[in-house]
Each structure stands twice: as C-alpha cells, then as structure tokens.
Amino acid sequence: MISRLLIANRGEIAVRILRACRTMGIEAVVAYSEADRESLAAQLADEAICIGPADARRSYLSPSAVISAAVVAGCDAIHPGYGFLSEDAGFAEAVAAHGLVFVGPPAEVLERFHNKAATRRLLAAQGLPTIPGSDGVLADDAQAHDEAERIGYPLLVKPAGGGGGKGMRLCRTPRELEAALPVCRSEARAAFGDDSLYLERWLEDNRHVEVQVVVDRFGSAVHLGERDCSVQRRHQKIIEEAPTPALPDAGRRDLCERAVRAIVAAGYENVGTLEFLVDDDGRFYFIEINNRIQVEHPLTEALTGLDMVEIQLRIASGEPLGFGQDDVRFAGHAIELRLAAEDAADDFRPATGQVEHLHVPGGPGVRFDSHLYPGYEVPPYYDSLVGKLIAWAPDRAGAIARARAAVDELHVDGLVTNRSFLRALLDHPAFVRGEVTTNLVDRVGASAFLAAARRG
C-alpha cells in the first residue's frame, strides 16, 4: 500500500484526496503554487511543498516540478487529481521512471486512450455505437471542410487531446466552421498542449450520460452505474444527477453492461468514465472516455457507499478490486451542483475576492466538498470551481427538495458565485420533469432563468 502520497492538484479535489488519505493511514503531502500558499489543502496536509509560481505551466503543469517535489518530500506515489497532468501519458511514464506510483491508469493505457478520435474507433471496434464523425484527427482546414460535408451540419469541432468544453465549438454552417477552426486549435493548444482536432455530428436535443467503470490490473471490472450530465453551459457541466432520468431501468443496465465489457476488452485499467450522448428515442452513442476520476464522482459515492479515491489508491498499489458486480448496490437518487466563482448575470464572468463569511448547509443526505474558508482569497489564475454541493434522498423528488433547501442555506459572503443561478435551474420545469437537454441553458440564456439574477 502507498504510504506517503504527493497530491499534485489544488482546490476541492486536493482536499478530497487528502481526506481519503486520512482514513487510509496514508501521509499526505500537498504540492501548491505560490498563489495557493494559504489554501485549505496546504494547511491540512501532513506536509506542504511549493512547486512554483501562480502560472500553472510552471507549477501544476510542470512534470519536473511535481516529480522533484515528490522525491524531495520522500513520497512513494503521486495523485494528479483531475485536470492538469492526470491524463498525461508522458508524465505517468516519468513518474514510474523515478520509482514512484502514478495514481491513475498506467502510461501505456493513457497513451492508448489519449487521442479521443482514436478512442472512438477503438471502442467502436468493441461494439459501442458512435456518432458519425471524422476518421481520425484533421490534417488541415481543407480536410475539415471535406469531412464536414460528408458528416453533415450541425457538427462539433472537438479537441483530440482533452475535454471540459475547452477547444470545442458548435458549427451550423461552413462559414462558422472556418471561423471556429483556428480558435479551437489555439484553445486546445493552451489547455492540453495538443492542437489536433476532430469533428463529430451534433445531436440537437441530446442528453449527456456517462458510465463509471473500475478495472484492476488483473482484469477484474465493474461498473458503478451512470450519471446524467445534461445540464450544461457552453459544453461545461453545471448540475449532474444519478441515476439518469433519460433511460428506463433496462436501458440503463444495457448501457452500463456494454460500457464495462467494451473497456475491459480494450485493455483499460483503474478508474475511468465513458461518456455518451442519448437521443430522444433513447439510443446512446459513445463520444469519449475520461481517464481519471471525475468532478462528479460524489454522486457515485452517494449511491453506492464506495470511496472512489480509496479505490483508485488501492488499484494503483496493486491490490485486486476485491468485489464483483453483484456486490455493488445502488440506493436512492443524488444531485450535484457545481458552485463556481462567476457571475451568471454577467455572462458567467469569473470572479475573485475574499470569503468574508461561509455558512455550509447540512442535514441528512447533504454534502459540501470545497476548499473555501472564511478569509480565503480566491486567486484569479485557475478554474472557477470553488465547491460541489451534493444532495441524496431515497427518490428523485426528495433529492431535488434537499438540493433546493441546501442551496438556500449555503451562503458565501464577499465572493460572487453562481448560487442563485443553480437555485433557478433546480426550479426550471424541464429539470423538474427530468427532461433537460445539453443545449437548454445556451438556448434559453441565463437571463431567462434569472430575470433578476442576484449575485449569489
């Protein structure tokens, strides 16, 4: 078992990993940038070590800085959280070359699944249906236009090297495609160090449903159910829930069973998430895999009672999974809301500021994962996510009621957040009916959800 772990990430996920270490008896060392010197994770850690300036490229995204910190601190493993270096095969290989354990899929697995266009072909060969798209990455703009004519509009331009909505554009005409290509390449290069793109047919009124899978190095695998991530803005998730209201029980079972069979056959290892689009007839199409733990993993934990970070750490340590599909039990319904330091009434402009007062909601079935505390200064350099509010109840109606009550109780003074926007989304008829599609927020607009959106 890993005995001393370097947490090479920041924010709420760093705190989350640290808490898993506490319960497992693992010493936790937090790597932080100069901007995160006063972060909650750095304060709670057994040891904290500065790895560079605020610029992520010279700290959190620097393999040499992260690995050096692990060696200096006497760690035997590195957990990259999500984002940053979590899906970087070269980094995972360098970690192993220094005699350290990389908590995540091994380098050869990350390399196999790194390119999203290639992954589509790989898993299509294992029987998963895929949306029509380009055959691999685009060589140049001319090929992009040729492929677009073959696929048909509307379509998405997507980065082959990463996700999260960065480097992605919806194009309805050749002119929009021409304008989008250089912008997407620039964003993809900045976010992932890889400007390769591919095209995918856009389903106008789709649902976004993902399957959580876990595979140990011995080939034992289970799925831990699915999550619905259809409430999005600009292709970025805002509210997630599990199980999905988009599919009947039989459809959900079929989706999950096919997903885990395909990923085992393709040679995956550790925790991963297969993402699908579901059309209005309930047909599902594989789009990509995230080779890491997801932001929304607390939903799975709420329904199964399993600790996803602990599972990651045990698999990375070489332990067998220790349980089978029949041992996994699902109970109730859970909703996760992403609290972000941004102003929904001002086109989601990122916000910074000092937290003057923080009141965290509680009660049965309520969880708040965050790195905020009174006096904390939110830096301007990183992602705007500052917390995740999770509400569980025996059924969906109860989960919505608890989520509403928890949002009402949550107060963050001194910092502009999207709290009011999240509350408005919970009241929207489409969400209440379980009929949200991924284009709803962008089509209607935040101002329509919040006619007088007050700063949360």
N, C-alpha and C positions, 0 to 999 in steps of 0.2 A: 504494500500500500504506500502511496505517496505520503511523505512525512512533512515536507516543507514546500509550500506552493507559492510561486510568484503570480499575482493577479495582474495581468497586463492589460487593464482596461480601466474605465472610470465610471462615475455616476452610479445609478442604481444597480447595474449588473455587478459592479465591483463589490458593493455591499452584499448583494445576494450571494455571490460566490464565497465571500468571507464568512457569512453565516453558515453555509454548508460546511465549510472547514471547521468551524467551531464545534458543530455537532459530531463531526467525524474524528476529532482529535488531531487535525492537521494544522500545523503552524501556517499562518497566512502573512505573506509579505506583499504589500501593495506598491506597485510602481506608479508614480504620479509625475505629472508635468509641473513646472513652476506655477502655472495657473491653478493647479489643484492642490497646492500645498496644504490648504486648510480644509480639504474635502473630508467628508464623513468617513469614507473608507480608509483614508490615511490616518485618521485619528483612532479608528477602531482596530487597526491592524496590529499584529504582533511586532511588525517592523514595517517601516515605510521608507522607500528609497526614490530619490528624484532621478528621472531619466532624461531630462532635457527641458527646453523652453516650451512655451504655450503652443507653438506651432507643432501640430500633430506629426508632421513629416519628420521632425527632429526629435520626437519623443515617442508617442504611442505607435507611430507607423515606422519607427526605426528598428529593424531587426537587431542591429548591433547593440543599440542602447538597451533594448529589452533583455537580450541574452546576457549581456555584460552584467546587468543588474541581478539577474538570477544567479549567475556564477558568484558574484561578489557577496550576495546575501546567503549563499550556501543552500540554495533551493535545489530540489531534485525534479521539479516539474514547473510548467508554465501553463496557466489557463488564460486564453486570449479573450474570453467572454464572447460577445458577438460584435460584428463590425471589425474595424481596424485590421488586425492580422489573422483573424480567426479562420479565414478560408484561403490563406496564402500558402501554397504548397512549398514554395522555396523557404519560407520561414519555418514551417513544420520540419522540413528536412534539416535546416540549420540547427534547430533545437535538438533534434536527435543526434546530430553530429557532435554536439557538445555534451553528450551523455545525459541529456535531460528528457523528461517525458513531456510530450505535447498533448494537452488535454483536448482531444478532438479527433477527427479522422486522421489516419496516418498520411504522410506526404504523398504516397502513391495513390491513395484514394482521392485526396484533394485534387491531385493532378488529373485524375480520370474524370472527375466531375466539375472541374474548374470552368470549362467553357460551356455556357448554357445552351448554345446551339448544338454542340456535340452531344451534350447530355440528353437533349430531346431525341436525337437519333438513337442513342444508346438505349434509352428506356422504351422507345417505340419498338425497338427490336425485342424487348422483353414483354411486349403485349399491351403497353399503355397507350391509349389513344391520344394523339396530339393535334393541336390546331394547325392548319396549314401555315407554313412559314418558309423562309429562305432555307436553302440547303447549305447550312453552314454559315460562317461569317461572310460579310460583304467585302469583296476585294476593293471596290471603289464605288463612286456615285452612280456610274453608268449601270453597274450590275444591280445596284439598289433599285433603280427605276425599272429595269427589266424584270426583276423579281416581283416588284410591286404590281406590275401589270399582270403577271401570272397569278399572284395570290389574290389580288383584288382589294379595293379600298372599302371601308376604312381599315387601317392597319397600325400596328405599333412599331416604332423603332425602339429596339432594346439593346442594352449593353451586354456583351457576351461574358464579361468578367465580374459582374456584380448586380445587386438589386437594390431594393429600398426606394424605388421611384427615381433614382438619380440616373441621368442619361437616357431617360425614356420620354417619348413623345407620341401622341396620337395624331395621325395624319389622315385626312379625308380626301386630299387631292394631291396630284403630282407637285404642285407648287408648294404645298405645306411640307411635303417630303423633302424637297430641295432645300427649304429653309431649315428643316429640323436636323439634317444630317451633320453639318459642322457643329451645331450646338451640342448635339448628343455626344459626338466624339470628344469634344472639349470637356464636357461634364464627366464622361466615363473615364477619361484620362486622369482628371483631377481626383476622382473618387476612388478609382480602382487600379490606376497605373496601367490601364489597358483600354485603348480606344476602339477596339473591334466591336462591331455592331451586327445585329441580325434583325430580320423582320418577322412579324407574327400577325396573322389576321386578327382583327379586333371584333369580339362579340359585343354587340351594342348593349344589351341588358343582361350582363352575366353576374354570377356570384363567384366569389373567390373562396375556395375551400381548400384546406391543407391537411395533410395526414402526418402525424408524428410517429416516426419509426425509431427503434433502438435495435442495434445489431452489435453483438460482441465479436471478438476476434476469432471465435470458434464457429461462427456462422449461425449461432442461435439468434433469433429475431422475434420481436413482437411489434405490433402497432399499439399506440396508446390513444387511439381514437382520432377524431378530426376536429378542426376548429374552423369557424366561419369568420373570414376577414373582409367582408364585403363593404363595410363602412370605411370608405377611403376618401382622401382628397389628394388630387394630383398623383394618384397611384401609390400613396402612402397610407398605411393603415392608421385608423383613429380608434375604432372600437372593434373588439373581437368577442366572439362568444363560442361556447361549446356545450352541447353538440350543435351542429348546424341545423337550422330550420329549413334549409333548402332541399333536403333529401329525406325520404321516408327511411325507416329503420333498415329495410332490406337494401336500399340504395347506399346507405352509409356503410353497411357491412361489406358490400361488394367493392366499394371504393377502397376501403381500408385494407381488405384482404389482398386485392390486386396490387396495391401500392407496396405492401411489405414483401410480397412474392417477387415483384419486379426488382426491388432494390437489393434483395439478397442475391438474386441471380446476377445482378450487375456488379457484385463484389463490394458492397458498401460496408463501412464499419463505424461504430459509435452512434451518437445522436444525430438525426437528420430530419428534415421536413420536406415532403413532396407537396408541391403546390399545384392546384388545379383550378380551371375555370369550369363552371357549371352553367349550362344554358337553361332557358326557360322550360325545356322539356325534360330536365333532369339528366341530360347527357354530360359527362365530365371529360375534360381534356387536360392532360399533363402539360405544364408550362416550364417548370424549373424545380431544382432542389436547392435548399439552403443547407450547407454542410456544417452546421453549428447549432447551438441552442438558439431558440427564437425569443424575441422580446415577449411574446405572448405565452411562454411556457407555463406561467402560473395557472392558466386555465386547465391544462392537463393535470397539473398537480392537484387542483381543487377537485377534479372529477375522479381521480384515481388514488389520491393519497400518497403518490410516489414523489420522491425528491429527484427532479431531473438533473440537478447539478451533481448530486451524490452518484447517480447512475453514470454520468459522464466520467467522474473521477475513478469509479471502480472499474469501468471498462478500460480506461486509459492505463490503469495499474495492472491490467492483465487478468482481472477476475472474470469468470464467466457470469453471464447475465443473472443466473440464479432463479429465474422464474419463467414460466411459459405463458402463452396467450390465454389459456384457460384460467390462469391465476390473476389476470387483470380484471378488476371490477370497476365499472363506471357508475357513478351516482350523481343525480341531480343535474343542474344547469349552472353555468358560470359565465359572467360577463367581465371583460377587462376594458378599462378606459385609459387612454394614454394622456396623462397630464403633461402639457408642453408649455414652455415659457415663450408664448407667442400670442399675438393679438388677433383673434379671429375676425374682429370687426374692422381690422386694417389689413386685409389680405394676408392674414397669418404672419404678420411681420414678427421676426424673432425679437425677444425681449431679454433684457438683462436687469439686474438690480439686486438689492439685498433683501433677504427674507426677514421681515420685521417680527412677524408672528406666524406661527404654524399650528393649526389645530387639525389633527388627524382623526378621521372617523373610526368608529369601532362597532362592536356588536357582533352577533352570530353571523358567520359566513362572510365577514368583511376583512380584507387585507389591503395594505398600502405599502408597496415597495418603492422606496425613494431614498435619495441621498440629501434631501433638504433638511435644514435645521435652522432655528432662529439665529440670525446673524450671518448666515451663509451668503456669500456674494456669488451670484450666478455669472460665470465668465462668458464672454461673447464668442469664444473660439470653437465651440463644439455643437453637437446636435442639441436641439431644443428640448428633448425629452427630460423631464425632471421627476416623473413619478408614474406609477401604474396603480390604478385603483381596481381591485378585483372583488366582485360580489358573487357569492354562491347561495343557491337555495334549492330545495327539492325539485322545483319546476321552473320553467322559463318566466312565467308571470311573477313568481316570487323573487327571482334573480333581478328582474327589471325593477321591482319595487325596492329591493335592498340597494341596488345601484343608485337609484334616484335619491334615496334617503342619505346614502353615503356621500354623494356629490354635494348635496345640500349642507351636509355637516362639515365638509372639507373647506378650510379657509387658509389661504396663503396671502398674508398681507405684505405689501412692499414689492411684490413681483406680479407683473401682468401674466396671466395664464389663460388657457382656453377652457377653463372650468365651466363657464356659462354656456359655451358652445356645446360641450359634452352633454350638459344637462338638457339643452334644447334637442339634441339628437335623440336622447332617450325618450322624449315625448313625441317624436315625429311618428305619424300614423304608419308609415312604411316600416319603421323599425319595430313598432309595437306588434304589427301583423307578421313580422319576420319576413318581409319582402324587399329588403334593401338590396339594390344592385350597386356595383362598384362605381357607376357614373352618377349616382344620385346627388351627392354633395356638389360635385363640379357642375352638374347640370342646373341645379336649383340655385346654388350660391349660398355662401354663409350668411349673407344679409337676410335671405329669406327665412333661414332658420332662426335668426336672431334679428328681428326687426329693430330692436334697440339693444343690441348686444353690449352688455356692460362688461367691463374688464373684470375677469374672474379673480 
